[in-house]
Amino acid sequence: MSESRNQDSYAEMLAEVQAFHTKHDFKGTGGEDLTYRIALMAEELGEIAEAVTKGKPVEDLAEETADLFILLIGTAIAADFDLKEAFWEKMEKIQSRKSKMINGRIRVSEFRD
């Protein structure tokens, strides 16, 4: 990654993931197939779970979480939606929800009576 990029910018992250997709021709080689991407995300989530449940160093957890984040950004590219906009719309929705304690843990969800 170029040193001149703003590492705090979502637009820069999006551009970097887009460049990765373009470099490897994801669009032309099945890398943007949504079913395939779901499988990749499930694989990365499994690696996150392994990092947590096996007590691996936080650096391992960070790396696996970054892999999932990159896949999420790439999925927004593949499906042609604005992930940043979807994020803020969802945050607004969940900020208005109430929380409940369920089995000793906090849950914030759309609870139905």
C-alpha positions in Angstrom: 0.0 0.0 0.0 1.2 3.5 -0.8 2.5 5.5 2.1 0.5 8.6 0.9 -2.9 6.9 1.4 -5.1 7.9 4.3 -5.3 4.7 6.2 -8.4 5.9 8.1 -10.4 6.5 4.9 -13.0 4.0 3.9 -12.8 5.3 0.3 -9.1 4.4 0.3 -9.8 0.9 1.7 -12.5 0.4 -1.0 -10.1 1.5 -3.7 -7.4 -0.9 -2.4 -9.9 -3.8 -2.4 -11.1 -2.8 -5.9 -7.5 -2.7 -7.1 -7.0 -6.2 -5.7 -10.1 -7.5 -7.5 -8.9 -5.9 -10.7 -5.4 -7.2 -10.4 -6.7 -10.8 -10.1 -9.6 -10.3 -12.5 -12.1 -11.5 -9.9 -15.0 -10.4 -12.1 -13.9 -12.6 -14.9 -12.7 -15.6 -12.9 -15.6 -16.2 -10.4 -14.0 -14.3 -7.6 -17.1 -12.1 -7.3 -19.6 -14.9 -7.3 -21.7 -14.3 -4.2 -22.1 -17.9 -3.3 -18.4 -18.4 -3.4 -17.8 -15.3 -1.4 -20.2 -16.6 1.3 -18.1 -19.7 1.6 -14.9 -17.6 1.9 -16.5 -15.5 4.6 -17.6 -18.7 6.5 -14.1 -19.9 6.3 -12.7 -16.7 7.7 -15.3 -16.7 10.5 -14.1 -20.2 11.4 -10.5 -18.9 11.5 -11.7 -16.0 13.8 -13.4 -18.6 16.0 -10.3 -20.7 16.1 -8.2 -17.7 17.1 -10.6 -17.0 20.0 -11.4 -20.5 21.2 -7.8 -21.7 21.0 -6.4 -18.7 22.8 -4.2 -17.6 19.9 -2.4 -14.2 20.1 -4.5 -11.1 19.5 -2.4 -10.5 16.3 -3.9 -13.7 14.9 -7.4 -12.5 15.7 -6.7 -9.1 14.1 -5.3 -10.7 10.9 -8.3 -13.0 10.6 -10.8 -10.2 11.3 -9.0 -8.1 8.7 -9.4 -11.0 6.2 -13.2 -11.0 6.9 -13.4 -7.2 6.6 -11.6 -7.3 3.2 -14.1 -10.0 2.1 -17.0 -7.8 3.2 -15.8 -4.8 1.3 -15.2 -7.1 -1.7 -18.7 -8.4 -1.4 -20.1 -4.9 -1.6 -18.0 -4.4 -4.8 -19.2 -7.7 -6.2 -22.9 -7.0 -5.4 -22.6 -3.3 -6.3 -23.9 -1.7 -3.2 -22.5 1.0 -1.0 -21.3 -0.7 2.2 -20.6 2.6 4.0 -24.2 3.7 3.4 -25.5 0.3 4.4 -23.4 0.5 7.6 -24.8 3.9 8.6 -28.4 2.9 7.8 -28.0 -0.2 9.9 -26.4 1.7 12.8 -29.2 4.1 12.9 -31.7 1.2 13.0 -29.9 -0.7 15.7 -29.2 2.4 17.9 -33.0 2.7 18.4 -33.4 -0.9 19.6 -33.7 -2.0 23.2 -31.5 -4.6 24.7 -32.3 -7.7 26.7 -30.2 -10.0 28.9 -30.6 -13.5 27.6 -28.8 -16.3 29.3 -26.5 -13.8 31.1 -25.5 -12.0 27.9 -26.7 -8.8 26.3 -28.6 -9.0 23.1 -29.7 -6.1 20.9 -32.1 -7.4 18.3 -35.6 -7.0 16.9 -37.4 -8.8 19.7 -40.9 -10.0 18.9 -43.4 -10.5 21.7 
